[in-house]
């Protein structure tokens, strides 16, 4: 499978360099896809012809501190709204859809909440609940590796950074040797193990993971720290059509998070995938992308 040329552009946001890329059909319906934690702009289907066939102009970007984007120390989840708006302005795009998975899920909800005049439809896939939500056990059902990482975040940056530097170095080496080992040590469901074995997903990981940490672990650390504090918006603010998807066998972001979001995002369009965990197959994600664009246009 040939590697797709990385069409990276840059925009200045409050004096910070922000890297983004566009894929698929240049004249297609614009969809922002917000990567997970950790991740970068290369987290997308690697065969651009297949992306183009969905009729979508796919826009991805490195959240601050990831890939080629400069760090925004102390950022909150809501701060992604200004980043997305700046990229849309740079591209001359007025209206669009937004989707985000895992750590990108809360960010997609922020964009839906704070850019209702521009977002036609939003989707949050296996997204987290705000930490500290009353009467919600945030860690229940979560894999011990994730619990450990969040403990570092709660301990603060001085604890978190060196731990993530060690984790990132080990992750890069594992993926270089065998991409199926990326989540080694996690007690994944059978569905997620099958997703990890997919050759297209392996190519995505091989391309994206080294780039994720090209300039350090700042993006990963700042994501974790942002999830450990108030997000800067309330999901109850959302007024645009918003989909909440989650998998019943997910141990990275347990299904209870999705169920809470489904109940608290106003008018949420809910999809519970009983046979899925945290991940889908990349070719399935193309169908999901097409469906999101079609729904946003209707």
C-alpha positions as CSV (number, residue, x, y, z in Angstrom):
1,X,0.0,0.0,0.0
2,X,1.5,3.3,-1.1
3,X,2.1,6.0,1.5
4,X,-0.1,9.1,0.9
5,X,1.8,12.4,0.5
6,X,1.3,14.5,3.6
7,X,-0.2,17.8,2.6
8,X,0.5,19.8,5.7
9,X,-0.3,23.5,6.1
10,X,0.2,25.9,9.0
11,X,-1.9,28.7,10.5
12,X,-1.0,31.2,13.3
13,X,-3.3,31.1,16.3
14,X,-2.5,33.7,18.9
15,X,1.2,33.5,18.0
16,X,1.3,29.7,18.0
17,X,2.0,27.6,14.9
18,X,-0.8,25.1,14.2
19,X,-0.3,22.3,11.7
20,X,-3.2,20.8,9.7
21,X,-3.8,18.7,6.6
22,X,-6.6,18.2,4.2
23,X,-7.4,14.8,2.5
24,X,-10.0,13.4,0.1
25,X,-12.1,15.4,-2.3
26,X,-11.0,19.1,-2.4
27,X,-14.5,20.0,-3.5
28,X,-16.2,17.7,-1.1
29,X,-18.2,18.4,2.0
30,X,-15.8,19.6,4.8
31,X,-15.5,17.4,7.9
32,X,-13.0,18.0,10.7
33,X,-11.8,14.8,12.3
34,X,-10.2,15.4,15.8
35,X,-7.7,12.8,16.7
36,X,-7.5,10.8,19.9
37,X,-5.0,10.8,22.8
38,X,-2.3,10.5,21.8
39,X,-2.5,11.3,18.1
40,X,-1.8,13.7,15.2
41,X,-3.0,14.9,11.8
42,X,-1.9,11.6,10.2
43,X,-4.6,9.6,12.1
44,X,-6.8,9.1,9.0
45,X,-7.4,6.4,6.4
46,X,-4.1,6.3,4.5
47,X,-5.6,5.7,1.0
48,X,-6.6,9.1,-0.2
49,X,-8.6,7.8,-3.1
50,X,-10.9,6.0,-0.7
51,X,-11.3,9.1,1.4
52,X,-12.1,11.1,-1.8
53,X,-14.7,8.5,-2.8
54,X,-16.7,9.4,0.3
55,X,-17.3,12.8,-1.1
56,X,-15.7,14.4,1.9
57,X,-13.0,17.0,2.3
58,X,-11.4,15.7,5.4
59,X,-9.5,18.1,7.7
60,X,-7.2,16.9,10.4
61,X,-4.8,18.8,12.7
62,X,-2.2,18.4,15.3
63,X,-3.6,19.6,18.6
64,X,-1.1,22.0,20.3
65,X,2.0,20.1,21.4
66,X,1.5,17.2,19.0
67,X,3.3,16.7,15.7
68,X,4.2,20.0,14.2
69,X,1.9,22.2,16.3
70,X,3.5,24.4,19.0
71,X,2.5,23.8,22.6
72,X,-0.3,25.7,24.2
73,X,0.5,25.2,27.9
74,X,-2.4,25.1,30.2
75,X,-5.0,24.6,27.5
76,X,-8.4,23.4,28.3
77,X,-10.7,21.3,26.1
78,X,-12.7,24.3,25.0
79,X,-9.6,26.0,23.6
80,X,-9.7,23.7,20.5
81,X,-12.7,25.8,19.3
82,X,-10.4,28.7,18.4
83,X,-8.0,26.3,16.7
84,X,-10.7,24.7,14.5
85,X,-12.2,28.1,13.7
86,X,-8.8,29.4,12.6
87,X,-8.2,26.5,10.3
88,X,-11.7,26.8,8.8
89,X,-11.0,30.5,8.2
90,X,-7.7,29.7,6.6
91,X,-9.4,27.3,4.2
92,X,-12.3,29.6,3.5
93,X,-14.8,27.2,4.9
94,X,-17.9,28.5,6.5
95,X,-20.0,25.5,7.5
96,X,-18.8,22.0,8.3
97,X,-19.3,18.8,10.3
98,X,-17.0,17.7,13.1
99,X,-16.2,14.2,14.5
100,X,-13.8,13.1,17.3
101,X,-12.9,9.8,18.7
102,X,-11.7,8.9,22.2
103,X,-9.7,11.9,23.4
104,X,-11.0,13.8,20.4
105,X,-14.6,13.2,21.5
106,X,-14.7,15.9,24.2
107,X,-13.1,18.3,21.7
108,X,-15.7,17.6,19.1
109,X,-18.4,18.4,21.7
110,X,-16.6,21.6,22.5
111,X,-16.7,22.7,18.8
112,X,-20.4,21.7,18.6
113,X,-21.2,23.7,21.7
114,X,-19.3,26.9,20.9
115,X,-19.5,27.1,17.0
116,X,-23.3,26.4,16.5
117,X,-23.3,28.9,13.6
118,X,-20.8,26.9,11.7
119,X,-21.3,23.3,12.8
120,X,-24.0,21.5,10.8
121,X,-23.6,18.2,12.6
122,X,-21.2,16.7,15.2
123,X,-20.3,13.2,16.3
124,X,-18.5,12.0,19.5
125,X,-17.2,8.5,19.3
126,X,-16.1,6.7,22.5
127,X,-15.8,10.0,24.2
128,X,-15.1,10.8,27.9
129,X,-17.3,12.3,30.5
130,X,-16.0,15.4,32.3
131,X,-13.8,14.4,35.3
132,X,-15.5,15.2,38.6
133,X,-19.0,14.8,37.3
134,X,-21.2,14.3,40.3
135,X,-22.5,10.7,40.9
136,X,-20.3,9.3,38.2
137,X,-17.5,6.8,38.8
138,X,-15.0,8.1,36.1
139,X,-12.5,5.2,36.5
140,X,-15.0,2.3,36.8
141,X,-14.4,-0.4,34.2
142,X,-11.3,1.4,32.8
143,X,-8.2,-0.6,32.0
144,X,-5.5,-0.4,34.7
145,X,-3.1,1.1,32.2
146,X,-5.4,4.1,31.7
147,X,-6.1,4.4,35.4
148,X,-2.4,4.6,36.0
149,X,-1.9,7.3,33.4
150,X,-4.7,9.4,34.7
151,X,-3.2,9.1,38.2
152,X,-0.1,10.7,36.8
153,X,-2.2,13.5,35.4
154,X,-3.8,14.1,38.7
155,X,-0.4,14.2,40.3
156,X,0.6,17.1,38.0
157,X,2.9,17.9,35.2
158,X,6.1,17.2,37.1
159,X,5.0,13.6,37.5
160,X,3.2,13.2,34.2
161,X,5.9,14.4,31.7
162,X,8.7,12.0,32.6
163,X,6.3,9.1,32.7
164,X,4.8,9.9,29.3
165,X,8.3,10.4,27.9
166,X,9.1,6.8,28.9
167,X,5.8,5.5,27.6
168,X,6.1,7.4,24.3
169,X,9.6,6.1,23.6
170,X,8.5,2.5,24.3
171,X,5.4,2.9,22.2
172,X,7.4,4.2,19.2
173,X,9.7,1.2,19.5
174,X,6.9,-1.3,19.8
175,X,5.1,0.1,16.7
176,X,8.3,0.1,14.7
177,X,8.8,-3.6,15.5
178,X,5.2,-4.7,15.3
179,X,2.2,-2.3,15.2
180,X,-0.1,-4.9,16.8
181,X,1.9,-4.4,20.0
182,X,0.9,-0.7,20.3
183,X,-1.4,-1.3,23.2
184,X,0.6,-4.1,24.8
185,X,-0.3,-4.6,28.4
186,X,-3.9,-3.5,27.9
187,X,-6.7,-6.1,28.5
188,X,-8.5,-5.3,25.2
189,X,-11.7,-6.9,24.1
190,X,-11.7,-9.4,21.2
191,X,-13.2,-6.7,19.0
192,X,-10.4,-4.3,19.6
193,X,-7.7,-7.0,19.2
194,X,-9.3,-7.7,15.7
195,X,-9.2,-4.0,14.9
196,X,-5.5,-3.8,15.9
197,X,-4.7,-6.7,13.6
198,X,-6.2,-4.9,10.6
199,X,-3.3,-4.1,8.1
200,X,-4.7,-0.6,7.3
201,X,-4.8,0.3,11.0
202,X,-1.2,-1.0,11.3
203,X,-0.2,1.4,8.5
204,X,-1.9,4.3,10.1
205,X,-0.1,3.6,13.4
206,X,3.2,3.2,11.6
207,X,2.9,6.6,10.0
208,X,1.1,8.5,12.8
209,X,2.8,7.4,16.1
210,X,6.3,8.7,15.3
211,X,4.9,12.0,14.1
212,X,2.7,12.3,17.2
213,X,5.9,12.7,19.3
214,X,8.0,14.5,16.7
215,X,8.6,17.4,19.2
216,X,8.0,15.7,22.5
217,X,5.1,14.5,24.6
218,X,3.6,18.0,25.3
219,X,0.4,17.3,23.4
220,X,-0.2,14.0,25.2
221,X,0.5,15.6,28.6
222,X,-1.7,18.6,27.9
223,X,-4.6,16.4,26.8
224,X,-4.4,14.4,30.0
225,X,-4.1,17.5,32.1
226,X,-7.1,19.1,30.3
227,X,-9.2,16.0,31.0
228,X,-8.4,16.2,34.7
229,X,-9.9,19.7,35.1
230,X,-13.1,21.5,34.1
231,X,-13.5,21.6,30.3
232,X,-14.5,25.2,29.9
233,X,-18.0,24.4,28.5
234,X,-21.0,22.3,29.4
235,X,-22.3,19.6,27.1
236,X,-25.8,21.0,27.9
237,X,-25.0,24.0,25.7
238,X,-25.0,22.0,22.5
239,X,-27.8,22.9,20.2
240,X,-26.7,21.4,16.9
241,X,-27.5,17.8,15.9
242,X,-25.0,15.6,17.7
243,X,-24.3,11.9,17.5
244,X,-23.0,9.9,20.5
245,X,-21.4,6.6,19.6
246,X,-19.9,4.1,22.0
247,X,-18.9,0.4,22.2
248,X,-20.2,-2.0,24.7
249,X,-16.9,-3.8,25.2
250,X,-14.6,-0.7,25.5
251,X,-12.1,-0.9,28.3
252,X,-10.3,2.3,27.4
253,X,-13.3,4.6,27.6
254,X,-15.9,2.3,29.3
255,X,-19.5,2.3,27.9
256,X,-20.8,4.1,31.0
257,X,-19.1,7.3,29.7
258,X,-21.0,7.0,26.4
259,X,-24.3,6.3,28.2
260,X,-23.8,9.4,30.4
261,X,-23.1,11.6,27.3
262,X,-26.1,10.0,25.5
263,X,-28.3,11.2,28.4
264,X,-26.8,14.7,28.9
265,X,-26.1,15.9,25.3
266,X,-29.3,17.6,24.3
267,X,-31.2,15.6,21.7
268,X,-28.3,13.2,21.2
269,X,-28.5,10.7,18.3
270,X,-27.2,7.6,20.0
271,X,-25.5,4.6,18.6
272,X,-24.5,1.8,20.9
273,X,-22.3,-0.8,19.1
274,X,-22.8,-4.0,21.1
275,X,-20.1,-5.9,19.2
276,X,-17.5,-3.1,19.3
277,X,-15.0,-1.8,21.8
278,X,-12.9,1.3,21.4
279,X,-12.0,1.0,17.7
280,X,-13.5,0.4,14.3
281,X,-11.9,-0.9,11.2
282,X,-10.5,1.9,9.0
283,X,-12.7,0.9,6.0
284,X,-15.8,1.0,8.2
285,X,-14.7,4.5,9.3
286,X,-14.9,5.6,5.7
287,X,-18.6,4.6,5.6
288,X,-19.1,6.4,8.9
289,X,-17.5,9.5,7.4
290,X,-19.7,9.4,4.4
291,X,-22.8,9.0,6.6
292,X,-21.9,12.0,8.7
293,X,-21.4,14.2,5.7
294,X,-24.7,13.0,4.1
295,X,-26.6,13.7,7.4
296,X,-25.0,17.2,7.7
297,X,-26.0,18.1,4.1
298,X,-29.6,17.0,4.6
